[in-house]
Amino acid sequence: MDFGEDLKRSLKVLKDGGIILYPTDTIWGIGCDATNSQAVKRIFRIKSRDERKSLIILVSDLSMLERYVKEVPETASRLISISDSPLTIIYSDGINLAEEVYSSEGSVGIRICNETFCRELIRQFRKPLVSTSANITGQPPPSNFREIDEKIIKSVDYVVIHRQKERGLSLASPVIKVENNGIIKILRK
């Protein structure tokens, strides 16, 4: 299957409120429309994840980020512009997303995705995607497609073909919190 057909099928599933298994700029993720509460709740069930835990969101660019965060601190903008690798930033006040993706304080973790397929998918979908590691909670995240549990594969509505044959090892992104006053806290290296 070619890139365009894979993209088209992924978009249809997302628009229909479904769940996809897809490659990101870090590890393989389970994803859905980050504004669709029912789809987000289904991801929690697939992963056997506590619904009180927040989820990471992927956007295609800075302008999309600005539509889902009340304020993008200048410090965060600078970090995004100089980072040469994927970086997830926790923002104090997320907006316009499904309630289930936020932490209990209303913060949200968002990353601007630079992987070709994923960024194009988000760009064409015109909404952010949930991106949570493609594993059952408590198990290690997969470093490539071969390591994804069959239960996960069978529980989603579409499995992206792009990059399935890659055998390299992928890692989760660092996570930092940037307060509106510019203070930075490293949560995961």
C-alpha positions in Angstrom: 0.0 0.0 0.0 1.3 3.4 -0.9 1.7 6.4 1.5 -1.3 8.2 0.1 -3.7 5.3 0.5 -2.4 4.7 4.1 -3.0 8.3 4.9 -6.5 8.2 3.3 -7.5 5.2 5.4 -6.2 6.7 8.6 -8.1 9.9 8.0 -11.3 8.1 7.4 -11.0 6.1 10.7 -10.1 9.3 12.6 -13.0 11.2 11.1 -15.4 8.4 12.0 -14.2 8.6 15.7 -12.0 5.5 15.5 -8.6 4.5 16.9 -5.4 4.1 14.9 -2.0 2.5 15.6 0.6 4.7 14.0 4.2 5.7 13.8 5.2 9.0 15.4 8.4 10.9 15.6 9.3 8.8 18.7 7.6 5.4 19.3 4.5 3.8 17.8 1.4 5.2 19.3 -2.3 4.5 19.8 -4.2 7.6 18.6 -7.5 9.3 18.0 -9.1 12.7 17.6 -7.9 14.5 20.7 -11.2 16.5 20.7 -13.4 13.4 20.8 -14.2 12.2 24.4 -15.6 8.8 23.3 -12.6 7.9 21.3 -10.2 9.1 24.1 -12.2 6.9 26.6 -11.8 3.9 24.3 -8.0 4.4 24.3 -8.0 4.3 28.1 -9.8 0.9 27.9 -7.5 -0.5 25.2 -4.4 0.3 27.3 -6.1 -0.6 30.7 -4.9 2.9 31.8 -6.2 4.9 34.7 -8.5 7.6 33.3 -7.0 10.1 35.8 -3.7 10.0 33.9 -3.4 12.6 31.2 -2.4 11.8 27.6 0.1 13.4 25.2 -1.2 15.3 22.2 0.5 15.8 18.8 0.0 18.8 16.6 1.4 19.6 13.2 2.9 23.1 13.9 3.0 26.1 16.2 -0.2 27.7 14.8 -2.1 24.5 15.7 -0.5 24.4 19.1 -1.7 27.9 19.8 -5.4 26.8 19.2 -5.1 24.2 22.0 -3.2 26.1 24.7 -4.4 29.2 26.4 -0.9 30.7 26.4 2.3 29.4 24.8 5.1 30.9 27.1 7.9 32.5 25.2 10.3 30.0 26.8 8.4 27.1 25.2 8.4 28.8 21.8 12.2 29.2 22.1 12.7 25.6 23.2 10.6 24.4 20.2 12.6 26.5 17.8 16.0 25.2 19.0 15.2 21.6 19.7 16.7 19.2 17.2 14.7 16.2 18.5 11.2 15.5 19.6 10.2 17.4 22.8 6.9 17.1 24.7 6.0 20.2 26.7 3.4 20.3 29.4 1.4 23.6 29.2 -0.5 24.9 32.2 -3.8 25.5 30.5 -5.0 23.4 27.6 -8.2 24.4 25.7 -10.5 23.0 23.1 -9.6 19.3 23.7 -11.5 16.3 25.1 -11.8 16.7 28.9 -10.1 13.3 29.4 -6.7 14.3 27.9 -6.0 17.0 30.6 -4.4 16.4 34.0 -6.5 17.1 37.1 -5.0 20.6 37.1 -6.0 21.3 33.5 -2.5 21.0 32.1 -1.8 19.1 28.9 1.3 17.6 27.2 1.7 18.6 23.6 4.4 17.9 21.0 4.9 19.3 17.5 5.4 16.2 15.4 8.1 16.2 12.8 7.6 12.6 11.4 6.5 12.9 7.7 3.4 10.6 7.8 2.2 11.7 11.2 2.6 15.4 10.5 0.8 15.1 7.2 -2.0 13.1 8.9 -2.5 15.8 11.5 -2.3 18.6 8.9 -5.0 17.0 6.7 -7.1 16.0 9.7 -6.9 19.6 11.0 -7.1 18.5 14.6 -4.6 17.2 17.1 -4.1 13.5 17.8 -3.8 11.6 21.0 -0.5 9.8 21.1 0.0 7.3 23.8 2.5 4.5 23.6 1.3 1.3 21.9 1.4 -0.9 25.0 -0.8 -2.2 27.8 -0.2 0.0 30.9 2.6 -1.5 33.0 4.4 -3.1 30.0 7.4 -1.5 28.3 6.7 0.7 25.3 7.6 -0.9 22.0 10.7 0.4 20.3 9.5 -0.7 16.9 6.4 -2.3 15.3 7.4 -5.9 15.9 7.3 -5.3 19.7 3.6 -4.3 19.8 1.4 -6.7 21.7 -1.1 -8.5 19.4 -3.9 -7.4 21.8 -3.2 -3.8 20.9 -3.1 -4.5 17.2 -6.4 -6.3 17.3 -8.1 -3.6 19.4 -7.7 -0.7 17.0 -9.7 0.2 13.9 -6.7 0.7 11.6 -3.0 -0.2 11.7 -0.8 2.1 9.6 1.4 0.3 7.2 4.0 3.0 6.9 7.3 2.2 8.8 6.2 -1.2 10.0 9.3 -2.9 8.6 11.7 -0.6 10.4 13.8 -2.4 13.0 15.6 0.5 14.6 15.0 1.3 18.3 12.8 4.3 19.0 12.6 6.1 22.4 9.9 8.2 24.0 10.5 12.0 24.0 11.8 14.0 26.9 8.9 15.7 28.8 9.3 19.1 30.3 6.8 21.5 32.0 7.0 25.1 31.1 5.1 27.4 33.5 3.5 30.6 32.1 6.2 32.5 34.0 8.9 30.7 32.0 10.0 28.3 34.8 11.1 24.9 33.3 10.8 21.6 35.1 12.2 18.4 33.6 9.8 15.5 34.1 11.3 12.8 31.8 14.8 12.8 30.2 
